[in-house]
Structures are given as C-alpha cells and as structure tokens.
Amino acid sequence: MLTAVSAYFSARWPPQSRSGLEQQQLRLWGRLQSRFALSPALASYAKKPLAELPVISTAEFRDRFSDCTTQGLDAAVAADAALAAETDGREILPGGLSAGFSTGTGGGTRGLFVASPVERAIYGGRLAGKLFGPLELAGLTRIGVCLRAPNRLYEKRRVRFFGLADGDRDTAIAAWDPQVLIAPPQVLLELADAGRPLPALRRLFYGAETLNAAERRFITTRLGRRPDPIYQATEGFLGAPCEIGTLHLNEDALIVERAPLGGDRFQPIVTDLLRRTQLVVRLKLDDILRPKTCACGSPLMAVHPVEGRVQDIWRWGEQVVFPGDVEAAVATHIAPGHRWIAIGHSGGIAFACEQDADAPRLAGALAAFGRKLSREPYDRGLDFPKRRHVRWRP
Ligand SMILES: [Zn+2]
C-alpha cells in the first residue's frame, strides 16, 4: 500500500525542471545498474555508461525473454501463467510474480511481461498519479478498462475490465456507467456511433491504436468528453496526457533516447528505471513519435500521440510516406467510425473499406501520393485485435 501511495505521489509531482529530472534519472539509473548482475543479457555491462550498452529490438527482447529477467524465468512457464491470468486468474509463478501478454498486432510472438507484487503496486500507483489528481481520485468508484484479454490480476474493487471481443461489450459498459473509461479507439468510436449515453463519464482515455483528428472530434462531441492518449505497451507505461491533453513521456521513470526516422520523427529507445524483474534497457520500440510543444510547462518531453509503427511506413525509393501523412489525407473524407485500410506495397497502394460509398472518397484522397491504386475486399478480422488504418505489405 505504501509503495503504491509513494508511486502515486512521485508520478503526480515529478521534478519541475529539466535538470532536476535528469538528476533523478541518474540516481535511478545507478540503482537499476546494481541489478544487472542478475540478468544474463546485461551482466557484463554493470559498470558501463548507458550509451555503451547495446540497443535491443523488440523482436530480440521477446526472443531473449529469460535473459532479460533477473530471476531466470523460463519463457514457456511465464507464457502459461499469462494464459492462466487471462482465463481464471491463477497465480502460478514463484515469488508472487505475475505474467501477461501484450495485445499484439497479429503475426509474430506476442509480447510477454512479468511483474512482481511490488512492481504491480508501483504500476498502479503511477498510472493513477499520471491520470488523476487526489480529489478526483477520491471520488472515483467506477473505472472501466477495455482490453483484448483482461488480466484478472489487475481487477480491483473500483476497476472493472471489459473484453474487446465480448458480444455484449458496449451494453455492459453502458450498464456499468463508468466515470472513467480507458479503451482502444475502435471501442470509443462504436460507443460514440451508437449514441450510447454514459452519463457519469468524467474522463476518457485511449491507447493501443491511433485516432485521427476527425475521429477525436467525433468522440468528443458524441460522448461529451475529450479522449486523451495513454502510451502503454508490453514494454511499460510510457506516457500520459497532461491536463491540456498533450501526451508527455514518463521521463521521471524512463530514459527515452531518439533514433531519427526523418524530419522530426523518431523511434524511442526506452530504458525503464523502475522495473526490477524484467529489465528494459535501451529497448528500441517500433512506434513512430514526433515531438511537440506543450503550454503546460512540464519538463517531460511532449509528443504527438503514436502515429503508427515503423513497419507500416510506405517506401518507394526516395518517396517515404508516414502513417500520419496518410491519416491526415484521408481523415476529412471518411466518416469517423467507417472502416478503412490503406496498404502500401512495391506496386502501389491497395485499399479496403467496408462501405462502397467510401471507395471513391478513399481513392480520391490516396491519389495524392501518386501511386497506382487498387481496391481489395474489407474483412473485420483485419482490424482485430488492433485497428490499423495504414500498413505496408512487404
Ligand atoms: Zn502538457
């Protein structure tokens, strides 16, 4: 309990200057390094500065699951525990460790995370600290969280989970009437589209997928609350919105280096300064980020919401098109909530949409990129569990 409370306060009130923040990072980095001896992947780097450590990709991080833990935990054993947590919530790992899967984007191995009871308390405290002020938190009795596969270990008295694929999902959410709802954009769009009233709603957060400007406005109008981004992945809790709604990276508990992608876009290389069971050190994520300025005055780096994955960037020789460019071109032409996908490939652009009337609009918007267009059938399975408007087909 004390751990969660202190995590809440330190997340709520991080250092107020860049130099204070960097001092805090340095202090936490020293403590993290003292754990390296326990991890086969990092044992030989215990005395090295951060810049001399290898940068690891998400694929390597998943492949070397066991080496990145400080308990020699076997990946298959952890995966079994993660599956159990999604079904009946049995804890079968030693030391009270719990495991879970990331949502994943279809294909490839799903990300697997493990956390100790202390880390779970820190996570919960930090999440609450980044999202809610003390008075607001005290008044919250119903927080709804929609996930692909709810991990029962995180279910609490005030927190209820809703499965993404549950047939009665929207009815169940509406019946519970949450004060806070955290859900992927596709769920928020469906709730907004159906015009389901959520009278108690005070705050709305989205994660896991992108939301374009037109969709954000639509949800704000229909549900009466602005959806604010949360940046959360298997790799940790990475960013949260300030009161203005701008996403700030959680640099009070992370070091985020930037791998340039062209223009001001970058891939974050993340070092988690608090995790002790599964060490996340110089992990290069597949997300595309862009810095922005924010008037709130926080020293934590402000970024636009994640615009997509590097694997989805379109490349034809010198011509590079980012997912955000495609969203911007299409957003005003397709009604929010209507389903569409645009797939770049070496021969041009394939697109799919659920409603025939959207096809000429989509084709018109995509013509801006000067490539040969073709239409393909749309299948809802393509957007489950994660919706991805923009993709690249290798
Ligand atoms: Zn801000």
Residues whose N, C-alpha, C, O or C-beta is under 5 A from the ligand:
A	BS01	ZN	C242 I244 T246 C294 C296
